[in-house]
Amino acid sequence: MTQLVLSTLLGVAVAAVVTLSILLLVTSRRLADARRRLKRAQRATPRIRRRRRGLAPLAIRTTWRTAEMLRAKGIGAVVRNSIEDLAGWASVERPDLARLTANGDVVVVFSDIEGSTERNEALGDRDWVALLQRHERLVRDLVDEHGGHVVKNQGDGFMLAFADPGRAVRCCIGVQRELAARPERWQNIKVRMGIHMGESVRRGDDLFGLNVAMAARIAGHADGGEILVSDVVRDAVEAVDGIDVTAAEVVEFKGFSGTYEVFPVVTAG
């Protein structure tokens, strides 16, 4: 009887040892595999960081601006013609934009690089991104200089807001003159721009409404290198020194009934 008990206990002990050995072997292999993955990740991390620094200061600065759009529309929307989308999903980064003027009016500007898809294909992605980066710096510097706000940047297009229509028009003239003065630096890109002024519709941090849509339609009607303004803006800048507009063009806008007058701004210095 005693021998049977001892034999049973010995068998249990052997089984336990075998089980523990298997568990230790499996655990050891898993730990070794984890160490290998960790080393690979550590070796890869510096290369990833270097690529980010070398390729995309623009991407680093604009990722937070375009995240909402990427989630909603995908990566393709970032590099396509921007005006319609900017008007549709513009979220105001500055909650005081609705109070830019005493009566609540906001001057809204849309700009867009004409034929951006074709330019991207001609230049290649790397040169195109570099060009967009320079273009963004140009626009932001001039907007800051004229007291405006960049509401949204969608790669090749901008939505801007100003308190003063004269400053808005001068900012746009500055952009067009720089592009025209140094076409080689700017790869001969042409930017179309539209300006409208009206009461803003604000809900939380959103700025939208018919006046935003109208500004987008005006920009969409412009040719590359052209600034078009609505009759409201024309009237507001008529007496401003250094700003001249030419004869009205009568146009129709998608989504709006009737016809409207738009006025080209003289950009030649």
C-alpha positions in Angstrom: 0.0 0.0 0.0 2.8 2.4 1.0 4.6 1.6 -2.2 1.5 2.3 -4.3 1.1 5.7 -2.6 4.8 6.5 -3.2 4.6 5.5 -6.8 1.5 7.6 -7.3 3.1 10.6 -5.7 6.2 10.1 -7.8 4.1 10.0 -10.9 2.4 13.2 -10.0 5.7 14.9 -9.2 7.1 13.8 -12.6 4.0 15.1 -14.4 4.3 18.4 -12.6 8.0 18.7 -13.5 7.2 18.0 -17.1 4.4 20.5 -17.1 6.5 23.2 -15.5 9.3 22.5 -18.0 6.9 22.9 -20.9 5.6 26.1 -19.4 9.1 27.5 -18.8 10.1 26.6 -22.4 7.0 28.3 -23.9 7.5 31.4 -21.7 11.2 31.6 -22.5 10.4 31.5 -26.2 7.8 34.1 -25.9 10.1 36.3 -23.9 12.8 35.9 -26.5 10.4 36.7 -29.3 9.3 39.8 -27.4 12.9 40.9 -27.0 13.5 40.5 -30.7 10.4 42.6 -31.5 11.4 45.2 -29.0 14.9 45.5 -30.5 13.5 45.7 -34.0 11.2 48.5 -32.9 14.0 50.3 -31.2 16.1 50.1 -34.3 13.3 51.3 -36.5 12.2 54.2 -34.3 15.1 56.6 -35.1 14.6 56.1 -38.8 10.9 56.9 -38.6 11.6 60.1 -36.6 14.3 61.2 -39.1 11.9 60.6 -42.0 9.3 62.7 -40.3 11.7 65.6 -39.7 13.1 65.4 -43.2 9.9 65.0 -45.2 7.1 66.8 -43.5 7.3 70.0 -41.4 4.2 70.8 -43.4 2.5 67.6 -42.4 3.4 68.1 -38.7 1.9 71.5 -38.7 -1.2 70.7 -40.6 -2.2 67.2 -39.4 -4.4 68.6 -36.6 -6.0 70.9 -39.1 -6.9 68.2 -41.6 -7.7 65.3 -39.2 -11.4 66.1 -39.2 -11.4 66.0 -43.0 -9.3 62.8 -43.3 -11.7 61.1 -41.0 -14.8 62.2 -43.0 -13.5 62.1 -46.6 -10.2 60.2 -46.8 -6.8 61.2 -48.0 -7.8 62.0 -51.5 -9.8 65.0 -50.4 -6.7 66.7 -49.0 -5.1 67.2 -52.4 -8.1 67.8 -54.6 -9.7 71.1 -55.5 -10.7 72.6 -52.2 -13.2 75.4 -52.4 -16.4 73.4 -52.0 -15.2 71.2 -49.2 -13.7 74.1 -47.3 -17.0 75.8 -47.4 -18.8 72.7 -46.2 -16.8 71.6 -43.2 -15.0 74.7 -42.0 -14.7 74.7 -38.2 -13.5 77.9 -36.8 -10.2 77.7 -34.9 -10.8 81.0 -33.2 -14.1 81.3 -31.4 -14.0 85.1 -31.6 -14.3 85.1 -35.4 -18.0 85.8 -35.2 -17.2 89.1 -33.4 -14.6 90.4 -35.9 -16.6 93.5 -36.7 -18.9 95.6 -34.5 -22.1 94.5 -36.4 -21.1 90.8 -36.5 -20.1 90.8 -40.2 -17.1 88.8 -41.3 -15.1 89.1 -44.5 -14.7 85.6 -45.8 -12.0 84.7 -48.4 -11.5 81.5 -50.3 -8.4 80.7 -52.3 -7.5 77.7 -54.4 -4.7 76.7 -56.7 -6.0 76.2 -60.2 -5.5 72.8 -61.7 -3.9 71.4 -58.5 -4.2 67.8 -59.4 -2.4 68.3 -62.8 0.3 70.3 -61.0 0.8 67.5 -58.5 1.1 65.0 -61.3 3.6 67.2 -63.2 5.8 67.9 -60.2 5.6 64.7 -58.3 4.6 64.3 -54.7 7.8 65.5 -53.0 8.1 68.7 -55.0 4.3 69.3 -54.8 4.4 69.1 -51.0 7.4 71.5 -50.9 5.5 73.9 -53.1 2.4 73.7 -50.9 4.6 74.4 -47.9 6.0 77.5 -49.4 2.5 78.6 -50.5 1.2 78.1 -47.0 4.0 80.2 -45.5 3.2 83.0 -48.0 -0.5 83.0 -47.3 -0.1 82.8 -43.5 2.5 85.6 -43.4 0.3 87.9 -45.5 -2.8 87.1 -43.4 -0.9 87.9 -40.2 0.4 91.1 -41.7 -3.2 92.2 -42.6 -4.8 91.2 -39.3 -6.7 88.2 -40.6 -7.2 84.6 -39.4 -6.6 81.3 -41.3 -9.8 79.5 -40.6 -8.9 76.3 -42.6 -6.1 75.1 -44.8 -6.8 72.1 -47.1 -3.5 71.6 -48.8 -4.0 73.7 -51.9 -6.8 75.9 -50.6 -7.5 78.3 -47.8 -10.5 79.8 -46.0 -9.6 83.1 -44.4 -11.5 85.6 -42.3 -11.0 89.3 -41.7 -12.7 92.1 -39.9 -11.9 94.7 -42.5 -12.7 94.3 -46.2 -9.8 96.5 -47.3 -7.3 94.4 -45.4 -8.8 91.3 -46.9 -8.5 92.6 -50.4 -4.9 93.9 -49.8 -3.9 90.5 -48.5 -5.2 88.8 -51.6 -3.4 91.3 -53.8 -0.2 90.6 -52.0 -0.5 86.9 -52.7 -1.2 87.4 -56.4 1.6 89.9 -56.8 4.1 87.6 -55.2 3.1 84.7 -57.4 3.2 86.8 -60.5 6.6 88.4 -59.7 8.5 85.2 -59.2 6.8 82.5 -61.4 9.8 80.2 -61.4 9.9 80.0 -57.6 6.2 79.2 -57.6 6.2 76.8 -60.5 3.8 79.1 -62.4 0.9 78.2 -60.2 -2.2 80.3 -60.5 -4.5 81.0 -57.5 -8.1 81.9 -57.8 -9.6 84.0 -54.9 -13.1 85.1 -53.9 -14.2 87.6 -51.2 -17.6 88.2 -49.7 -18.8 89.9 -46.6 -21.8 89.3 -44.5 -23.3 88.3 -41.1 -21.8 85.1 -39.8 -23.8 82.2 -38.5 -22.2 80.7 -35.4 -22.9 77.6 -33.5 -20.3 76.8 -30.9 -17.0 77.0 -32.8 -18.6 76.6 -36.2 -18.9 79.4 -38.8 -21.1 78.7 -41.7 -24.1 79.9 -43.7 -25.1 81.4 -47.0 -22.4 84.1 -46.8 -19.7 81.5 -46.5 -21.2 79.6 -49.4 -21.4 82.7 -51.4 -17.7 83.5 -50.9 -16.9 79.9 -52.0 -19.0 80.3 -55.2 -17.3 83.6 -56.0 -13.9 82.0 -55.7 -15.0 79.1 -57.8 -16.0 81.4 -60.6 -12.6 83.2 -60.6 -9.8 82.3 -63.1 -6.3 81.5 -62.0 -4.5 84.6 -60.9 -7.8 86.5 -60.4 -9.5 88.0 -57.4 -13.3 88.4 -57.5 -15.3 90.3 -54.9 -19.0 90.6 -54.3 -20.9 93.9 -54.7 -20.9 94.2 -50.9 -17.1 94.1 -50.8 -16.8 96.4 -53.8 -18.9 99.0 -52.1 -16.9 98.7 -48.9 -13.5 99.2 -50.6 -14.6 101.7 -53.3 -13.0 104.6 -51.5 -9.9 102.7 -50.2 -6.6 104.0 -51.7 -4.7 101.4 -53.6 -7.6 99.2 -54.4 -9.3 99.3 -57.8 -11.9 97.1 -59.3 -13.1 96.7 -62.9 -16.5 96.4 -64.5 -19.0 94.0 -63.1 -19.5 90.5 -64.4 -23.0 89.1 -64.2 -22.9 85.4 -63.1 -25.1 82.7 -61.7 -24.1 80.5 -58.8 -25.0 76.9 -58.1 -27.5 76.7 -55.2 -28.4 80.4 -55.5 -31.4 81.8 -57.4 -31.0 84.7 -59.8 -27.9 86.5 -61.0 -25.2 88.3 -59.2 -22.5 90.9 -59.9 -18.9 90.1 -59.2 -16.0 92.5 -59.7 -12.4 91.6 -60.6 -9.7 93.4 -58.5 -6.8 95.0 -60.3 -3.7 93.1 -59.0 -1.0 94.7 -61.2 1.4 96.9 -59.1 
